Amino acid sequence: MEEQLITRQVNFTETVQPLTGVILSEKCPLTGTIKSVTMTCCDGANDLLEAAFGHGSIRVLPYNDYIPVQVANPPYTSINEPVKMDERLWCEIHNGDDTYEHVITVLIVIVGKFGDMGA
């Protein structure tokens, strides 16, 4: 019997201090495929926050530079990036505001299964 694929979300939410950057990471919960990435921020932070996302040593979004994060960025849904369970997912965030801290959320949707897909 074939094992059913499941969906898991990884949520990076962080308050980033003025003129600083952070790198957040978490273990990938499944072996499978990254299906979407959504980046949003709080009101008043438009274009002051920028972010990048990847896994292991691979930069997924964007391929170079950073994405300016808006309050209502649309999700990036054309992603079909393979990942392995326990691989490091990471998000690099920069706050360009010289006065205020800002909250950013980066939500990753992964479809797959626990363990090795080839097993």
C-alpha positions in Angstrom: 0.0 0.0 0.0 1.3 3.4 -1.0 1.9 5.9 1.9 -0.2 9.1 1.6 1.6 12.4 1.3 1.1 14.9 4.1 1.4 18.7 4.3 3.3 20.5 7.0 4.0 24.2 7.6 7.1 25.8 8.9 6.5 29.2 10.4 9.4 31.7 10.9 8.0 34.7 12.9 10.5 37.1 14.3 10.7 40.6 15.7 13.8 42.2 14.1 15.4 45.2 15.8 16.3 48.4 13.9 19.1 48.2 11.4 19.8 44.5 12.2 19.5 41.2 10.5 18.8 37.7 11.7 19.1 34.2 10.3 16.5 31.8 11.5 16.6 28.0 10.9 14.6 25.0 11.7 14.8 21.3 10.7 12.6 20.3 7.8 9.7 18.2 9.1 9.3 16.0 5.9 11.1 14.6 2.9 9.2 16.0 -0.1 8.7 19.3 -1.9 8.5 22.9 -0.9 5.3 24.1 -2.5 4.9 27.7 -1.4 6.6 30.5 0.6 4.6 33.5 1.9 6.4 36.5 3.4 4.4 39.2 5.3 5.2 41.9 7.8 3.4 44.3 10.1 1.8 47.6 9.1 4.4 50.4 8.7 7.2 48.1 7.6 6.6 48.1 3.8 9.9 48.0 2.0 11.9 48.3 5.2 12.2 44.6 5.7 13.8 42.2 3.2 14.2 38.5 3.3 15.6 35.4 1.6 14.8 31.7 2.1 16.5 28.5 1.4 17.5 25.0 2.6 20.9 23.5 3.3 23.3 25.5 1.0 20.6 26.2 -1.6 19.0 29.6 -1.9 15.4 29.2 -3.1 13.8 32.7 -3.0 15.1 34.8 -4.5 18.0 33.3 -6.4 20.2 36.3 -5.5 19.7 39.5 -3.4 16.6 39.8 -1.2 12.8 40.3 -1.5 11.3 43.5 -0.1 8.6 42.3 2.2 5.1 44.0 2.1 2.2 43.8 4.4 0.3 41.7 1.9 2.9 40.0 -0.3 1.3 37.3 -2.5 2.5 33.8 -1.8 5.1 32.4 -4.1 3.4 29.2 -5.3 5.4 28.2 -8.3 8.1 26.6 -6.1 8.7 22.9 -6.5 11.9 22.5 -4.6 12.9 19.0 -3.2 13.9 18.8 0.5 14.8 16.1 2.9 13.6 15.5 6.4 15.9 17.1 9.1 17.6 19.3 6.4 18.1 22.8 7.6 15.5 25.3 6.4 16.6 28.9 6.8 15.4 32.4 6.4 17.6 35.5 6.4 15.9 38.8 7.3 17.1 42.4 7.4 15.4 45.4 9.0 16.4 48.6 7.2 14.4 50.9 9.5 16.7 53.0 11.6 14.1 53.6 14.4 11.6 50.8 14.8 11.6 47.0 15.3 9.3 45.1 12.9 7.7 41.7 12.9 8.0 39.5 9.9 6.4 36.1 9.2 7.7 33.7 6.6 5.5 30.6 6.1 6.8 27.6 4.2 4.4 24.8 3.0 6.0 21.4 2.4 4.3 18.2 1.0 5.9 14.8 1.5 6.3 12.1 4.1 8.3 11.3 7.1 11.7 9.7 6.3 13.3 8.9 3.0 10.9 9.1 -0.1 13.0 6.4 -1.8 12.5 3.9 1.0 
